[in-house]
Amino acid sequence: MAREWKELRKELNISVEEESLIKLEKDLIKTMVKIREDKGVTQAELAEICNVKQPVIARLESGTHSPRVDSLLKVLVPLGYTLQIVPRR
């Protein structure tokens, strides 16, 4: 599988930096889903708390589109979280 991704990345002309950003976004979304699940909140319940429709939460969690900062905060704040900028390791 790793070999396939390397070939696809080459075909799509994705740089190492772009791949790093994709991974960062993917990790952020995974963390958001884990937070929601750890709190025992369904997508529908979270949508109600955030005053959005459930498909909005589903799209955000699917990672098919890059989430906007305001969208992330709209979901994270009701869960008791925020975003913070920290140096990369």
ChimeraX commands (.cxc) that place a marker at each C-alpha (Angstrom):
marker #1 position 0.00,0.00,0.00 radius 0.5
marker #1 position 2.81,2.44,0.85 radius 0.5
marker #1 position 4.28,1.86,-2.59 radius 0.5
marker #1 position 0.92,2.59,-4.21 radius 0.5
marker #1 position 0.67,5.90,-2.32 radius 0.5
marker #1 position 4.16,6.91,-3.44 radius 0.5
marker #1 position 3.17,6.25,-7.04 radius 0.5
marker #1 position -0.11,8.14,-6.66 radius 0.5
marker #1 position 1.64,11.04,-4.95 radius 0.5
marker #1 position 4.08,11.20,-7.86 radius 0.5
marker #1 position 1.23,11.12,-10.41 radius 0.5
marker #1 position -0.64,13.88,-8.56 radius 0.5
marker #1 position 2.60,15.82,-8.13 radius 0.5
marker #1 position 2.06,16.17,-4.36 radius 0.5
marker #1 position 5.10,17.58,-2.64 radius 0.5
marker #1 position 6.38,16.36,0.71 radius 0.5
marker #1 position 5.20,19.66,2.23 radius 0.5
marker #1 position 1.70,19.23,0.80 radius 0.5
marker #1 position 1.59,15.66,2.06 radius 0.5
marker #1 position 2.58,16.93,5.50 radius 0.5
marker #1 position -0.29,19.42,5.47 radius 0.5
marker #1 position -2.73,16.72,4.38 radius 0.5
marker #1 position -1.58,14.52,7.28 radius 0.5
marker #1 position -1.92,17.41,9.73 radius 0.5
marker #1 position -5.49,18.07,8.59 radius 0.5
marker #1 position -6.34,14.36,8.71 radius 0.5
marker #1 position -4.96,14.11,12.26 radius 0.5
marker #1 position -6.97,17.16,13.34 radius 0.5
marker #1 position -10.19,15.66,12.01 radius 0.5
marker #1 position -9.44,12.28,13.63 radius 0.5
marker #1 position -8.88,14.05,16.94 radius 0.5
marker #1 position -12.18,15.93,16.62 radius 0.5
marker #1 position -14.05,12.67,15.96 radius 0.5
marker #1 position -12.33,11.02,18.94 radius 0.5
marker #1 position -13.27,13.93,21.22 radius 0.5
marker #1 position -16.91,13.70,20.13 radius 0.5
marker #1 position -16.99,9.94,20.58 radius 0.5
marker #1 position -15.18,10.08,23.95 radius 0.5
marker #1 position -17.83,12.50,25.17 radius 0.5
marker #1 position -20.54,10.08,24.01 radius 0.5
marker #1 position -22.07,12.62,21.63 radius 0.5
marker #1 position -23.59,11.57,18.31 radius 0.5
marker #1 position -23.18,13.62,15.15 radius 0.5
marker #1 position -26.85,14.61,15.42 radius 0.5
marker #1 position -26.45,15.74,19.03 radius 0.5
marker #1 position -23.33,17.72,18.19 radius 0.5
marker #1 position -25.09,19.32,15.25 radius 0.5
marker #1 position -27.90,20.45,17.54 radius 0.5
marker #1 position -25.43,21.86,20.09 radius 0.5
marker #1 position -23.55,23.70,17.30 radius 0.5
marker #1 position -26.75,24.90,15.63 radius 0.5
marker #1 position -25.95,23.22,12.32 radius 0.5
marker #1 position -27.47,20.28,10.47 radius 0.5
marker #1 position -26.08,16.77,10.99 radius 0.5
marker #1 position -24.76,16.49,7.40 radius 0.5
marker #1 position -22.48,19.46,8.15 radius 0.5
marker #1 position -20.85,17.45,10.95 radius 0.5
marker #1 position -20.67,14.36,8.73 radius 0.5
marker #1 position -18.94,16.30,5.93 radius 0.5
marker #1 position -16.51,17.85,8.39 radius 0.5
marker #1 position -15.66,14.46,9.88 radius 0.5
marker #1 position -15.32,12.78,6.49 radius 0.5
marker #1 position -12.41,15.02,5.57 radius 0.5
marker #1 position -13.55,15.37,1.97 radius 0.5
marker #1 position -13.15,19.15,2.18 radius 0.5
marker #1 position -10.70,21.27,4.11 radius 0.5
marker #1 position -12.56,22.69,7.09 radius 0.5
marker #1 position -12.52,26.41,7.69 radius 0.5
marker #1 position -11.20,27.68,11.00 radius 0.5
marker #1 position -14.60,29.10,11.99 radius 0.5
marker #1 position -16.21,25.73,11.25 radius 0.5
marker #1 position -13.66,23.95,13.42 radius 0.5
marker #1 position -14.23,26.36,16.28 radius 0.5
marker #1 position -18.01,26.11,15.92 radius 0.5
marker #1 position -17.66,22.39,16.66 radius 0.5
marker #1 position -14.74,22.38,19.10 radius 0.5
marker #1 position -15.91,25.12,21.48 radius 0.5
marker #1 position -19.17,23.38,22.48 radius 0.5
marker #1 position -17.10,20.25,23.15 radius 0.5
marker #1 position -14.89,22.28,25.51 radius 0.5
marker #1 position -11.90,22.66,23.17 radius 0.5
marker #1 position -10.25,25.31,21.03 radius 0.5
marker #1 position -7.43,25.56,18.52 radius 0.5
marker #1 position -3.93,26.58,19.50 radius 0.5
marker #1 position -0.91,27.36,17.38 radius 0.5
marker #1 position 2.18,25.55,18.60 radius 0.5
marker #1 position 5.62,24.97,17.11 radius 0.5
marker #1 position 6.00,21.80,15.08 radius 0.5
marker #1 position 8.30,19.14,16.46 radius 0.5
marker link #1:1,2 radius 0.2
marker link #1:2,3 radius 0.2
marker link #1:3,4 radius 0.2
marker link #1:4,5 radius 0.2
marker link #1:5,6 radius 0.2
marker link #1:6,7 radius 0.2
marker link #1:7,8 radius 0.2
marker link #1:8,9 radius 0.2
marker link #1:9,10 radius 0.2
marker link #1:10,11 radius 0.2
marker link #1:11,12 radius 0.2
marker link #1:12,13 radius 0.2
marker link #1:13,14 radius 0.2
marker link #1:14,15 radius 0.2
marker link #1:15,16 radius 0.2
marker link #1:16,17 radius 0.2
marker link #1:17,18 radius 0.2
marker link #1:18,19 radius 0.2
marker link #1:19,20 radius 0.2
marker link #1:20,21 radius 0.2
marker link #1:21,22 radius 0.2
marker link #1:22,23 radius 0.2
marker link #1:23,24 radius 0.2
marker link #1:24,25 radius 0.2
marker link #1:25,26 radius 0.2
marker link #1:26,27 radius 0.2
marker link #1:27,28 radius 0.2
marker link #1:28,29 radius 0.2
marker link #1:29,30 radius 0.2
marker link #1:30,31 radius 0.2
marker link #1:31,32 radius 0.2
marker link #1:32,33 radius 0.2
marker link #1:33,34 radius 0.2
marker link #1:34,35 radius 0.2
marker link #1:35,36 radius 0.2
marker link #1:36,37 radius 0.2
marker link #1:37,38 radius 0.2
marker link #1:38,39 radius 0.2
marker link #1:39,40 radius 0.2
marker link #1:40,41 radius 0.2
marker link #1:41,42 radius 0.2
marker link #1:42,43 radius 0.2
marker link #1:43,44 radius 0.2
marker link #1:44,45 radius 0.2
marker link #1:45,46 radius 0.2
marker link #1:46,47 radius 0.2
marker link #1:47,48 radius 0.2
marker link #1:48,49 radius 0.2
marker link #1:49,50 radius 0.2
marker link #1:50,51 radius 0.2
marker link #1:51,52 radius 0.2
marker link #1:52,53 radius 0.2
marker link #1:53,54 radius 0.2
marker link #1:54,55 radius 0.2
marker link #1:55,56 radius 0.2
marker link #1:56,57 radius 0.2
marker link #1:57,58 radius 0.2
marker link #1:58,59 radius 0.2
marker link #1:59,60 radius 0.2
marker link #1:60,61 radius 0.2
marker link #1:61,62 radius 0.2
marker link #1:62,63 radius 0.2
marker link #1:63,64 radius 0.2
marker link #1:64,65 radius 0.2
marker link #1:65,66 radius 0.2
marker link #1:66,67 radius 0.2
marker link #1:67,68 radius 0.2
marker link #1:68,69 radius 0.2
marker link #1:69,70 radius 0.2
marker link #1:70,71 radius 0.2
marker link #1:71,72 radius 0.2
marker link #1:72,73 radius 0.2
marker link #1:73,74 radius 0.2
marker link #1:74,75 radius 0.2
marker link #1:75,76 radius 0.2
marker link #1:76,77 radius 0.2
marker link #1:77,78 radius 0.2
marker link #1:78,79 radius 0.2
marker link #1:79,80 radius 0.2
marker link #1:80,81 radius 0.2
marker link #1:81,82 radius 0.2
marker link #1:82,83 radius 0.2
marker link #1:83,84 radius 0.2
marker link #1:84,85 radius 0.2
marker link #1:85,86 radius 0.2
marker link #1:86,87 radius 0.2
marker link #1:87,88 radius 0.2
marker link #1:88,89 radius 0.2
view
